[in-house]
Amino acid sequence: PDLTGYEKFGLGNVKYNISRIHVTAVELSSASISLIPGTGIKLVIGNASLTVDMNWNIRTWMFKDSGRSTVYISKVFVTAIFSTPLDNTGHTSISLTSCRTTSGDIDIKLNGKS
């Protein structure tokens, strides 16, 4: 979904819109899945990276600009725990119990008119 909002900076507000967000690349250096007895499944992803492309525009009382952006996020680590209880019909269901994500580096390239 698009992201729209405003932030207050110094003498005024900056209105922004980020649209056409597309994940264009994902690299998983290491990933593992293990069973946790009596609980469910643990997923661990280590040292992943992803690239995201998007359109952006900003507007202040003094100027406006727009363009394209590429965001490269690296050193991403994810640990997720899923519970796998049986539902009332006896089928296994799955739900996210906990999730922790960290990222190390973010590189943003902005291409605009100004």
C-alpha positions in Angstrom: 0.0 0.0 0.0 1.0 3.6 -0.5 2.3 5.6 2.4 1.0 9.2 2.9 1.4 11.6 5.7 3.2 14.6 7.1 6.0 15.4 9.5 6.6 18.7 11.3 10.1 20.1 10.7 11.3 23.5 12.0 9.1 26.1 10.4 6.5 23.9 8.8 5.1 20.6 7.8 6.5 18.3 5.1 3.8 16.3 3.3 4.9 13.1 1.7 3.6 10.3 -0.5 5.4 7.1 -1.3 3.7 5.0 -3.9 4.3 2.1 -6.3 6.3 0.2 -3.7 7.8 -2.9 -5.2 10.3 -5.4 -3.7 12.6 -6.1 -6.7 15.1 -8.5 -5.1 15.4 -10.7 -2.0 18.6 -12.6 -1.0 18.5 -15.2 1.8 22.1 -16.0 2.9 20.9 -18.5 5.5 17.6 -19.8 6.6 16.5 -22.6 8.9 13.3 -24.1 10.1 13.1 -26.2 13.3 10.3 -27.8 15.3 9.7 -26.7 18.9 8.1 -29.6 20.7 4.7 -28.6 22.2 4.9 -25.1 20.6 5.2 -25.1 16.9 7.8 -23.9 14.3 10.8 -21.6 14.6 12.0 -19.8 11.5 15.4 -18.1 11.5 16.7 -16.0 8.6 20.2 -14.6 8.8 22.1 -12.0 6.9 19.4 -11.4 4.3 19.0 -8.4 2.0 16.3 -6.8 -0.1 15.9 -4.1 -2.7 12.8 -2.0 -2.9 11.9 0.5 -5.6 9.3 3.3 -5.2 8.0 6.6 -6.3 8.0 9.5 -3.9 6.9 13.1 -3.6 7.2 15.8 -0.9 5.7 19.2 -0.5 6.4 22.0 1.9 5.3 25.6 2.0 8.5 26.5 0.2 9.0 23.8 -2.5 7.9 20.5 -3.9 9.8 17.6 -5.5 9.2 14.1 -6.7 11.1 11.2 -8.2 12.0 7.5 -7.9 13.9 5.9 -5.1 15.7 2.6 -4.5 16.2 1.3 -1.0 18.8 -1.5 -0.3 18.4 -3.1 3.1 21.2 -5.5 4.2 22.2 -7.5 7.3 18.6 -8.4 8.0 17.9 -11.0 10.7 14.5 -12.5 11.4 13.4 -14.9 14.1 9.8 -15.9 14.0 7.8 -18.4 16.1 4.6 -20.0 14.8 2.2 -21.9 16.9 0.5 -24.9 15.2 -2.5 -25.8 17.3 -5.4 -28.0 16.1 -8.6 -26.2 15.3 -12.0 -27.5 16.5 -12.3 -29.7 13.4 -9.0 -31.4 14.1 -7.0 -29.6 11.4 -3.7 -27.9 12.1 -3.8 -24.2 12.0 -0.8 -21.8 12.1 -0.4 -18.4 13.7 2.5 -16.1 14.3 3.3 -16.1 18.0 6.4 -13.8 18.0 8.6 -12.1 15.5 11.9 -10.2 15.9 13.6 -8.4 13.0 16.7 -6.3 12.9 18.5 -4.7 10.0 22.1 -3.5 9.9 22.5 -1.2 6.9 20.1 0.9 4.8 21.2 2.6 1.6 18.7 5.0 0.0 19.2 6.5 -3.5 16.8 9.4 -4.3 16.4 10.5 -7.9 14.3 13.7 -8.1 13.7 16.8 -10.2 15.7 19.2 -8.0 
